[in-house]
Amino acid sequence: MFLNRRQVTIALCVLMALGMVARADRVVLSPSAYNLPPGSAKLEIARRESKGGLTQYWLNLGLVGGIEIEGLRLETPSRYVDTFSLQYNILPDIGFTPAISAGIRDIADKTAEGRALYVAVGYRLPYMPPNPFIDEMYLFGGVGVGGIKGAFVGAEVRTPYHILLSAEYDSRVWNAAVSWEPVPLLRLRLYSLDGETFYGASLAVSF
């Protein structure tokens, strides 16, 4: 059975939304300037076994108007901390301009770093010479005050093997992550956060 024009349009919109979800809403921990599109969500979990254990949970929701909200829970065997963040996309990435967003992190001021205000910029390099190792490369940067103490920078490399390499300086420490996508929108991740090893996963969905 052939698809009619309306069905083709809907299918293309869904594929575009899935592609947008695949972009980073964080580099590792620092903002990337890319928001989740409206009607999409991402759940991410990272676990550390050392120092008594720590599990971090993030739930991100893309809303209309270029707004994204993020809930964060930090959980140890003895206590947990809940807070949330808000990011607004000022300029979307339309292929030849950078993405620019502004936001406030840890609005409840519950984490050790504390509440932060920031502006973030993300840019996809427009051309990568053909090679067997890199499909796409993104560069990130920004500046913050409060819990983000000055400038932060990062990069993400996407390979043809469904592996993503991410690294950042988040204004305090260096962080990195290696992610593998066994199926679209599911990532298995290994992190180095402030010198500590974490493992985890993230799952993105579009409604």
C-alpha positions in Angstrom: 0.0 0.0 0.0 1.4 3.4 -1.0 1.6 6.2 1.6 -0.4 9.4 0.9 1.2 12.8 1.2 -0.1 13.4 4.7 1.4 10.1 5.9 4.7 10.9 4.3 4.8 14.3 5.9 4.1 12.8 9.4 6.8 10.2 8.9 9.4 12.8 7.9 8.4 14.9 10.9 8.9 11.9 13.2 12.3 11.1 11.7 13.4 14.8 12.1 12.3 14.7 15.7 14.2 11.5 16.4 17.3 13.1 14.8 17.0 16.1 17.0 16.6 14.0 20.1 19.9 12.3 19.3 21.7 15.6 19.8 23.2 16.2 23.1 21.3 18.3 25.7 24.4 18.1 27.9 28.0 17.5 26.8 28.8 15.3 29.8 27.5 17.4 32.7 27.8 20.9 31.3 25.1 22.5 29.1 25.5 21.9 25.3 23.0 24.6 24.0 21.0 22.0 22.3 17.5 21.5 23.7 15.3 18.4 23.3 12.5 19.1 20.8 9.0 19.6 22.0 7.3 16.3 23.0 10.4 14.4 23.7 12.1 13.1 26.9 15.3 11.5 28.0 16.1 9.5 31.0 19.8 9.0 32.0 21.3 7.1 35.0 25.0 7.1 36.1 26.3 5.0 38.9 29.5 5.1 40.9 30.5 2.2 43.2 33.5 4.0 44.9 33.3 6.2 48.0 30.2 4.4 49.3 28.3 4.6 46.1 26.4 7.4 44.3 23.7 7.2 41.6 22.7 10.2 39.5 19.3 10.3 37.7 18.4 12.9 35.1 15.0 13.3 33.4 14.8 15.9 30.6 11.7 17.1 28.9 11.4 19.2 25.8 8.6 21.7 25.8 7.1 24.1 23.3 8.8 27.5 22.8 12.4 26.2 23.0 12.2 25.3 26.7 13.7 22.3 28.3 13.4 21.3 31.9 15.7 18.8 33.7 15.1 17.0 37.0 18.1 15.7 38.9 18.4 13.3 41.8 21.7 12.5 43.5 21.3 9.4 45.7 23.6 7.7 48.2 22.7 4.8 50.6 22.1 7.4 53.3 20.4 10.4 51.6 19.2 11.9 48.3 19.1 15.4 46.8 16.4 16.5 44.3 16.7 19.6 42.2 15.8 20.9 38.7 17.1 23.1 35.9 15.7 25.2 33.1 17.1 26.0 29.7 15.8 28.3 26.9 16.9 28.0 23.3 17.6 31.5 22.0 18.9 30.5 18.6 18.4 27.0 17.1 21.0 25.3 15.0 19.7 25.6 11.4 22.8 24.2 9.7 25.0 27.2 9.4 24.5 29.0 12.7 25.4 27.9 16.2 22.8 26.9 18.8 22.6 29.4 21.6 20.8 28.8 24.9 20.6 30.4 28.3 19.6 28.7 31.5 19.6 28.3 35.2 21.0 25.1 36.8 20.1 23.7 40.2 17.2 26.1 40.7 16.6 24.7 44.2 20.2 25.3 45.1 20.6 21.8 46.6 23.8 20.5 45.0 27.4 21.0 46.3 28.1 23.4 43.3 25.0 25.4 43.9 22.7 27.4 41.7 24.2 28.7 38.4 23.2 31.0 35.5 24.8 30.4 32.1 24.8 31.0 28.4 25.9 28.1 26.2 26.9 27.8 22.5 27.0 24.6 20.4 28.2 24.3 16.9 28.4 21.4 14.4 31.4 21.6 12.2 30.0 22.0 8.8 32.4 19.8 6.9 34.4 16.8 8.0 36.8 15.2 5.4 35.8 11.6 4.6 37.5 9.2 7.0 36.7 5.9 8.8 36.6 7.4 12.3 34.5 10.5 12.4 30.9 11.1 11.2 30.3 14.4 12.9 32.0 16.7 15.4 30.4 19.2 17.7 32.1 22.0 19.7 30.6 23.5 22.8 31.3 26.4 25.1 29.8 29.0 27.4 30.2 31.0 30.5 28.4 30.9 33.8 28.2 32.4 37.3 27.5 30.9 40.6 27.8 27.1 40.5 29.4 27.4 37.1 32.5 29.4 37.8 33.4 31.1 34.5 34.1 29.4 31.1 33.2 25.8 30.2 34.2 24.1 26.9 33.5 20.7 25.4 33.5 18.5 22.3 31.6 15.5 21.0 32.7 13.1 18.2 30.3 10.7 16.6 31.9 7.7 14.8 30.4 5.4 12.1 30.4 2.6 14.7 27.6 4.0 16.9 30.2 5.2 19.4 30.2 8.7 20.8 33.2 10.3 22.5 32.5 13.3 24.7 34.8 15.5 26.8 34.5 18.8 28.7 36.0 21.2 31.1 33.0 22.2 33.2 34.6 25.3 34.8 36.0 23.2 37.7 37.2 19.7 36.5 37.6 17.6 33.4 34.9 15.0 32.5 34.6 12.5 29.7 32.2 9.8 28.5 32.2 7.0 25.9 28.7 6.0 24.7 27.6 3.1 22.5 24.2 3.1 20.7 23.2 -0.6 20.3 19.9 0.7 18.9 18.7 4.2 18.0 18.1 6.5 21.0 19.6 4.0 23.6 23.1 4.7 24.8 25.2 2.6 27.2 27.7 4.9 28.8 31.0 4.9 30.7 32.0 8.1 32.4 35.0 9.7 34.1 33.5 12.5 36.4 36.0 14.4 38.4 38.4 11.5 38.3 35.8 8.9 39.4 34.5 6.1 37.2 30.7 5.9 36.6 28.7 3.5 34.3 25.1 4.0 33.1 22.7 4.5 30.2 20.3 6.9 28.6 17.1 6.4 26.7 15.4 9.1 24.6 11.8 8.9 23.4 9.6 11.1 21.3 5.8 11.3 21.8 
